[in-house]
Amino acid sequence: MRQKQLTTPLGTITVASDGTAITGLWFTDQRYYGSTMPIETPRGDAPVFRQLADWLTAYFAGQRPVVDFPVQPTGTVLRQAVWSVLRTIPYGEVRTYSELATLVTPIIGHNPGARAMGNAVGHNPISLVIPCHRIVGQTGDLVGYAGGLTRKKSLLRLEGSLAMATERVVLEKN
């Protein structure tokens, strides 16, 4: 296991790898920082860090890079299912917590509900790459991002979906 810090337009991130896959990616001031990274993880390099750095450069340049490097988050069966579904949400689109619960239902065999989705999304150990920022509240509110709502708003604006979240509010009210 290795860790490294990288700089992004939205702040410094710490990334962790088991030597093959990305196992963690956190903004250094986010909630649950380092939650799946052993305390004594040494700093160092791994080939996958270069791939991630290239992906981040393309992403923040407004491109739609494909995650073509291994990602291996650690979590419960429910969290793994949620993170798997998050990875299917297209760039520039958003989903609500209840929509996410509906998408997770066939995987785990029951509807876990929006609250369980919020917990799983909030504990996502690989921010940005597993796009938990694409989940919004039922009324389109920007809620529930461990990296902070200012960053969530910036990420949705970058992807062109901030207006989409706002439009959802208008459509649901009509």
C-alpha positions in Angstrom: 0.0 0.0 0.0 1.3 3.5 -1.0 -0.1 7.0 -0.8 0.7 10.2 -2.6 -0.7 13.7 -2.6 -1.7 15.4 -5.9 -2.9 19.0 -6.5 -6.2 19.7 -8.3 -8.0 22.9 -9.1 -10.3 22.1 -6.1 -7.6 21.4 -3.6 -5.0 18.8 -2.6 -6.0 15.1 -2.7 -4.5 12.1 -1.1 -4.6 9.0 -3.3 -3.9 5.4 -2.1 -3.0 2.3 -4.0 -2.4 -1.4 -3.3 0.3 -1.2 -6.0 -2.1 -2.2 -8.8 -5.5 -0.3 -8.2 -6.6 3.0 -6.7 -8.0 2.1 -3.3 -8.7 5.6 -2.1 -8.9 9.2 -3.2 -9.8 12.0 -0.7 -9.6 15.7 -0.6 -7.4 16.3 2.4 -10.1 18.2 4.3 -13.1 16.0 3.5 -15.2 14.0 5.9 -14.1 10.4 6.3 -10.6 11.3 5.0 -8.4 8.2 4.7 -11.2 6.0 6.0 -9.9 2.9 4.2 -6.2 3.7 4.3 -4.1 2.0 6.9 -2.6 4.6 9.3 1.0 3.8 8.6 0.7 3.9 4.8 4.0 5.1 3.4 4.3 7.8 0.8 5.5 6.5 -2.5 4.7 6.0 -6.2 2.8 3.5 -8.1 2.2 3.3 -11.9 -1.6 3.7 -11.4 -0.9 7.2 -9.8 0.4 8.4 -13.2 -2.7 7.1 -14.9 -4.9 8.8 -12.3 -2.9 12.1 -12.6 -3.5 12.0 -16.4 -7.2 11.3 -15.8 -7.5 14.2 -13.3 -5.8 16.6 -15.8 -8.2 15.6 -18.5 -11.2 15.8 -16.2 -10.4 19.2 -14.9 -9.8 20.4 -18.5 -13.5 19.7 -19.1 -12.8 16.5 -21.1 -14.7 13.3 -20.4 -11.9 10.9 -19.7 -12.6 7.2 -19.3 -11.5 5.4 -16.1 -9.2 2.9 -17.8 -7.2 2.1 -14.7 -8.1 -0.3 -11.9 -10.2 0.9 -9.0 -10.8 -1.2 -5.9 -12.8 0.4 -3.1 -13.3 -1.5 0.2 -16.7 -1.6 1.8 -19.8 -3.6 2.6 -21.9 -5.4 0.0 -24.4 -2.5 0.0 -21.7 0.1 -0.4 -20.0 -1.9 -3.2 -23.3 -2.0 -5.0 -23.9 1.7 -4.6 -20.4 2.6 -5.8 -20.8 0.3 -8.8 -24.0 2.1 -9.8 -22.4 5.5 -9.2 -19.8 4.6 -11.8 -22.6 4.1 -14.4 -24.0 7.7 -14.1 -22.8 9.5 -17.2 -20.7 12.6 -17.1 -23.0 15.6 -17.0 -26.0 13.9 -15.5 -27.3 13.7 -11.9 -29.5 11.2 -10.0 -31.4 11.6 -6.8 -30.8 9.3 -3.8 -34.2 7.6 -4.3 -33.3 7.0 -8.0 -30.0 5.5 -6.9 -31.9 3.2 -4.4 -34.0 2.0 -7.3 -31.0 1.2 -9.4 -29.3 -0.6 -6.5 -32.4 -2.7 -5.7 -31.9 -5.4 -8.4 -28.3 -5.9 -7.3 -29.0 -6.5 -3.6 -32.5 -7.8 -3.8 -34.4 -5.1 -1.9 -34.8 -1.3 -1.9 -32.5 0.0 0.8 -34.0 3.4 0.8 -32.6 6.9 0.2 -31.1 7.2 3.7 -29.0 4.1 3.2 -27.9 5.6 -0.1 -26.8 8.8 1.6 -24.7 6.8 4.0 -23.0 4.7 1.2 -22.5 7.7 -1.0 -21.0 9.7 1.8 -18.5 7.0 2.6 -17.3 6.6 -1.0 -13.5 6.2 -0.6 -12.6 7.1 -4.2 -14.0 10.6 -4.8 -14.2 12.0 -8.3 -13.4 8.7 -10.0 -16.5 7.1 -8.4 -18.7 10.2 -9.0 -20.7 10.6 -5.8 -21.0 14.3 -6.6 -23.6 13.4 -9.2 -26.2 12.5 -6.6 -28.6 15.3 -5.5 -31.5 15.6 -3.1 -35.0 14.7 -4.1 -35.7 18.3 -5.0 -32.4 18.8 -6.7 -30.7 20.3 -3.7 -26.9 20.0 -3.6 -26.6 17.9 -0.4 -24.4 15.1 0.9 -20.9 15.6 -0.5 -18.1 14.7 1.9 -15.8 17.0 0.0 -18.0 20.0 0.7 -20.9 21.6 -1.1 -18.7 24.2 -2.7 -16.7 21.5 -4.4 -19.8 19.6 -5.4 -21.2 22.7 -7.0 -17.9 23.3 -8.8 -17.8 19.7 -10.1 -21.4 19.8 -11.4 -20.7 23.2 -13.0 -17.6 21.7 -14.7 -19.7 18.8 -16.0 -22.4 21.1 -17.2 -25.0 19.5 -14.9 -25.4 22.2 -12.3 -28.3 23.6 -14.4 -29.7 20.1 -14.7 -30.0 19.8 -10.9 -31.7 23.2 -10.8 -34.0 22.3 -13.7 -35.1 19.1 -11.8 -36.3 21.4 -9.0 -38.4 23.5 -11.4 -39.9 20.4 -13.2 -40.8 18.7 -9.9 -42.6 21.8 -8.6 -44.7 22.2 -11.8 
